[in-house]
């Protein structure tokens, strides 16, 4: 579904939109930061074009380094048996490209995710390694396309980002809820400019970590418009401010 079908919003001038777009992107990033540490249980459902579904259970660990040092995350697959023990380690840092490593227990090997392979699908899902990393603001141009009230999402911004460097997408268009200061729907366009997939983000809840209050979603569903495949990533048992040791995020400890 195209954004224009269900949105009736006020267009902004290009100059105003460009300035506001970058400022909005900075605000969204700041609102998502400050949680400290997080432990969470995740479920990844992969649904093919015929409706056949497989489920994968994952443990997630996240820790902020503070300042411009970014966040480190570790996703560990618990089941089913064929993927048990698989781990994805991600280091993000402001002003630098993400670093990612995938540990594959069957061959006891750790593979570094290169820039070119970040566009690949993650574990057969509709999420790519690029999707699971951070959005480095310096690598994108941002523009607020429209702003106003949407029948489904309430007051929103429509934020477009286009890459300055190599990316799997020619552009990404997000509907940003003003209530949550976070995206509720995202459209991804392939390099030909055709819509590739649509993400729907639902179930936002309010959390507190120390003095910081913020929203987190319960699920993200990504539907590939071109292949009709879907993937749903959901979170439960979130815990913030828990003890997470730095050694959990060391490359050499993935084994």
C-alpha positions in Angstrom: 0.0 0.0 0.0 1.4 3.4 -1.0 1.7 6.0 1.7 -0.3 8.5 -0.4 -3.3 6.2 -0.3 -4.0 6.6 3.4 -2.2 9.8 4.3 -3.6 13.3 3.9 -0.8 15.6 5.1 0.6 19.1 4.6 3.6 19.2 2.3 6.7 21.1 3.5 9.2 23.1 1.5 12.4 21.3 0.5 14.7 23.6 2.5 12.6 23.3 5.6 12.2 19.6 5.2 15.9 18.9 4.8 16.8 20.8 7.9 14.0 19.4 9.9 14.7 15.9 8.6 18.2 15.7 10.0 17.1 17.2 13.3 14.3 14.7 13.6 16.7 11.8 12.9 19.0 13.1 15.7 16.0 13.4 18.0 14.9 9.8 17.3 18.3 8.5 17.9 18.6 10.4 21.2 15.2 9.1 22.4 16.3 5.5 21.7 19.5 5.9 23.7 20.2 6.0 27.4 18.8 2.5 28.3 22.1 1.3 29.6 21.7 -2.5 29.3 19.0 -4.9 28.2 18.2 -8.6 28.3 15.3 -9.8 26.2 13.8 -12.9 24.7 13.1 -12.8 21.0 11.1 -14.9 18.6 11.7 -14.9 14.9 9.0 -16.3 12.7 9.8 -16.9 9.0 6.8 -17.4 6.7 7.2 -18.4 3.0 4.9 -17.4 0.2 2.7 -20.5 0.8 2.2 -19.7 4.5 4.6 -22.3 5.8 6.1 -21.0 9.1 9.2 -21.8 11.1 10.0 -20.3 14.5 13.3 -19.5 16.1 13.9 -18.5 19.7 16.7 -16.0 20.4 18.3 -14.5 23.5 19.3 -10.8 23.1 21.9 -8.9 25.0 22.5 -5.1 24.5 24.9 -2.7 26.2 25.6 0.9 25.6 29.2 2.0 25.7 28.4 5.7 26.4 29.3 8.8 24.5 30.1 8.2 20.9 31.2 4.6 21.5 27.8 3.2 20.5 26.1 0.0 21.5 27.1 -3.7 21.4 24.6 -6.4 20.9 24.6 -10.2 20.9 21.8 -12.4 19.5 22.1 -16.1 20.4 19.8 -18.7 18.8 18.4 -21.2 21.3 16.2 -23.4 19.0 15.4 -25.2 16.8 18.3 -27.6 16.8 19.6 -26.8 13.3 20.4 -23.2 14.3 21.1 -23.6 18.1 24.2 -21.8 19.2 24.4 -19.5 16.2 25.4 -16.0 17.3 25.3 -12.5 15.7 27.6 -10.0 17.4 27.2 -6.3 16.4 29.3 -3.3 17.4 28.0 0.1 16.5 29.9 3.4 16.8 28.8 6.9 15.9 30.7 8.1 12.8 31.9 4.6 11.9 30.5 1.6 10.0 29.0 -1.2 12.0 31.1 -4.2 12.7 29.3 -7.6 12.7 30.4 -11.2 13.1 28.3 -14.4 12.7 29.3 -17.5 14.6 28.3 -20.8 13.1 28.5 -23.7 15.6 28.2 -26.5 13.0 31.6 -25.6 11.5 32.9 -23.8 14.6 33.7 -20.7 12.6 33.2 -17.0 13.0 32.5 -15.1 9.9 32.9 -11.3 9.6 30.0 -9.6 7.8 31.6 -7.5 5.1 30.1 -4.3 3.7 28.8 -6.1 0.6 27.2 -8.9 2.6 25.3 -6.6 4.9 22.6 -6.6 2.2 22.2 -10.3 2.6 19.2 -11.9 4.4 19.8 -12.7 8.0 19.2 -16.4 8.8 16.8 -16.8 5.9 14.5 -14.0 7.1 13.3 -10.8 5.4 15.7 -8.8 7.7 19.1 -8.0 6.4 22.3 -7.5 8.4 22.0 -3.9 7.4 18.5 -3.8 9.0 19.9 -5.2 12.3 22.7 -2.6 12.5 22.5 1.1 13.3 21.6 4.1 11.1 24.8 6.2 11.0 23.4 9.7 10.4 26.5 10.8 8.5 25.9 8.2 5.8 22.4 9.4 4.9 20.4 12.4 3.7 17.2 13.0 5.6 14.0 14.8 4.5 10.6 15.3 6.1 8.3 14.6 3.2 5.0 15.4 5.0 3.7 16.1 8.4 0.2 15.9 9.8 -2.5 13.6 11.1 -3.0 10.0 9.9 -6.3 8.1 10.5 -4.5 5.1 11.9 -1.4 6.4 13.6 -2.4 9.9 14.7 0.1 12.8 14.5 3.0 11.7 12.4 6.0 12.8 10.3 6.9 11.1 7.0 10.7 10.8 7.1 12.7 9.8 4.0 16.4 8.8 4.1 18.6 8.2 1.1 22.1 6.7 1.4 25.3 8.6 0.6 27.3 5.3 0.5 26.6 1.8 -0.6 23.3 0.4 0.7 20.8 -2.3 -0.2 18.1 0.3 -0.6 17.7 3.4 -2.8 15.6 5.0 -0.1 13.7 4.2 3.1 10.5 6.0 4.0 9.2 5.9 7.6 6.0 7.0 9.2 7.1 8.4 12.6 4.6 8.5 15.4 4.8 11.7 17.4 3.3 9.8 20.4 6.1 7.3 20.5 8.9 9.3 18.8 9.5 6.2 16.8 8.6 4.5 13.5 5.3 2.7 13.1 5.6 1.8 9.4 8.6 1.7 7.1 8.8 1.2 3.3 12.1 0.0 1.8 12.8 0.6 -1.9 15.3 -1.5 -3.9 18.1 0.0 -6.0 15.8 0.2 -9.0 13.5 2.5 -7.0 10.8 -0.2 -6.7 9.2 -0.9 -3.3 10.8 -4.0 -1.9 9.3 -4.6 1.5 7.1 -3.0 4.2 7.8 -3.1 8.0 4.9 -2.7 10.5 6.0 -1.9 14.0 3.4 -2.5 16.7 2.8 -2.8 20.5 4.8 0.1 21.8 5.1 0.1 25.6 6.6 2.6 27.9 9.8 1.5 29.8 12.0 3.2 32.4 15.8 2.7 32.8 17.1 4.8 35.6 15.8 8.3 35.0 15.3 7.6 31.3 11.8 6.9 29.9 11.3 5.5 26.4 9.1 3.4 24.2 9.9 0.0 22.7 7.7 -2.1 20.3 6.6 -5.7 20.9 6.9 -6.8 17.3 8.1 -5.9 13.8 6.5 -7.6 10.8 8.3 -7.3 7.5 6.5 -8.3 4.3 8.5 -8.6 1.1 6.2 -7.2 -1.6 8.1 -8.8 -4.4 8.4 -12.4 -3.1 5.3 -12.4 -0.8 7.5 -13.8 2.1 7.1 -12.4 5.6 9.2 -12.3 8.8 8.0 -11.3 12.3 10.4 -10.4 15.1 8.9 -10.1 18.5 10.2 -9.2 22.0 9.1 -10.3 25.4 10.6 -10.5 29.0 12.5 -7.2 28.5 14.8 -6.3 31.3 16.6 -3.0 31.5 19.5 -2.0 33.8 20.6 -5.6 34.4 24.1 -6.7 34.8 25.8 -7.5 31.4 29.5 -8.0 31.4 31.7 -6.6 28.6 33.2 -10.1 27.9 29.9 -11.2 26.5 30.6 -9.0 23.4 34.1 -10.1 22.7 34.7 -11.7 19.3 36.9 -14.4 20.8 34.2 -15.5 23.2 31.6 -16.3 20.5 32.8 -19.9 20.5 
